[in-house]
Amino acid sequence: MRRLRTLEGLLLAVLLGALLLLGLVQILLRNLFDSGLVWAEPAQRLLLFWLALAAAVAAGADGRQLAVDVLARALAPPWRRRVQLLAALATALACAVLAWYTGRFALDEWRYGGRLAGVPTGLAAAAMPLAFTALTWIEIRRARRAWREGA
């Protein structure tokens, strides 16, 4: 698990670093040479998309995702765990459905051969099923934990 967290942090750092470096290069090229890289802006959009999804997975793994748990906080501990179990199962199901359909979308994009900044759009779209699959497993683990704690 520790290696996975390290890999996750490295991925976030590389994506953010690439995004910032590409932006800096674009600014320098525009201001100093009245030029720029034609593919830089679409590439930045792609990097930002992947960065956002990777950050969502990291937040979910750390339990820092957006959650509406006002009801759960007001309940007694046994009921709170039951609500947490149901919420984790519902979230896992929603993420699994999203992983399936975004996977189909990414495959369609790959088959039809579109390109964004010279990168196949199927590769760009692959961030979505990967992120939703990771979130599905995170929520399944969270549900298992709630179950073991006596939900």
N, C-alpha and C positions, 0 to 999 in steps of 0.2 A: 504494500500500500504506500509505503514511503517513497519508493521509486516512481510510482504513478504520480504522486504529488509533485515530485521533483520534475518529472517530465511535463506535467501540466504547467508548472511555473516557468519552465524553460520555453515551452510553446508560447505562453502569453508574452514573455519577454522578447522572444524573437519576432513575433507578430507586431508588437508595439514598436520595437526597435526599427523594424523594416518600414513600418508606416511613418515613423518620425524621420528616418533617414531619407526616404523617398520625398517626403514633403520638404525637407531642408534642401535637397538637391534641386527640386523644382523651383523653390524660391531663389536660390543662388543663380540658376540658369536664367530665370526670367529677369532678375534684377541686373545681373552682370553682363549677360550676353543676348538679351532680348530673344531668348530661345526657350525651349523646354522639351520634355520627353512626351511625345504624343500619347503614349500608353500609360503615363504616370497616374492620371486622375482615375481612369477605370481600375487600375491596379490598386490604388489607394482605397477605392470603394470596396473592392474584393477583400483586401486586408482588413478593413474595418469590419466587414461582415463576419469574417472568420474570427476576428478578435472578440467581437460581441458574443458570438456563440460559445467560444472557448471560455470566456469570462462567466457566462451563464452556467456552464458546467462546473467551473471552479466554485462559484457561489453556491450551487446546489450541493456539491460535495461537502462544503463546509457548513451547510445549514444556514447560509446567509441569504438565501433567495427570498424574494418577496412572498410573504405569507399573510393570509388573513386568518389569524388565530385568536381573535378576541374571545370567541365562545370557548375555545379550549382552555384559555387561561383562567376563565371563571369557574371551571368545573373542578370537582374533586379529582385527585390523582388517578384513581382507577378509570374514571370516565374520560379524563384527559387523554390517557393512553389509547383508549378505544377510538376517540375522535382522531388522534394522530395516526392510528393504524388505518382508519377509513380514508383519511386525507391522503396518506402516502399511497394507498392502493389506487385511489381515484387518479392521483397525479401520475402514477406509473402507467395506468391504463391509457390516459390521455397522451402521455409521451410516447407510448408504444404505437398508438394509432398515428400520431404525427410522424414518428420514425418511418412507419410503413409507407405512408403517402408521400412524404418528402423523398424517401428512397426511390419510389416509382418515378417521381418527378425528376430526380437526378439522373436516373437511368434513361428516361426519355430525352433529357437534355444531352446526354452523352451520345445516344443513338443518332440524334438529329444534327449533331456536329456544330452547334453554334459556338462562337468564340467571343470572349471578353478580354480585352487587353492581350490578345494572343493566346489566352488560356481557354481550354475547352470549358464551356458553361457547365457541363456535367461535373467537372472537377470543382468548379466554384460552388455548385449546388450541393456537392457531397458533404459540405459542412453541416447541412441541416439534418440528414439522417444520422450522421455520426454524433452530433450533439444530442439529439433526442433519444438515441439508443443509450448513450452514456447516462442521460438523466433518468431514463427508465430503470437502469440498473441501480442507480443511486437511490431512487425511491423504493425499489424492491428491497434493498438493504435496510432502508429506514423502516419499512413495514415489518421486516423480519425482527428488527431490534425492538419495535413496539410490541410485537407478538411475544417475544421472549421475556419482556418486562411485565407481562401479565395483562395484556389488553383484552 
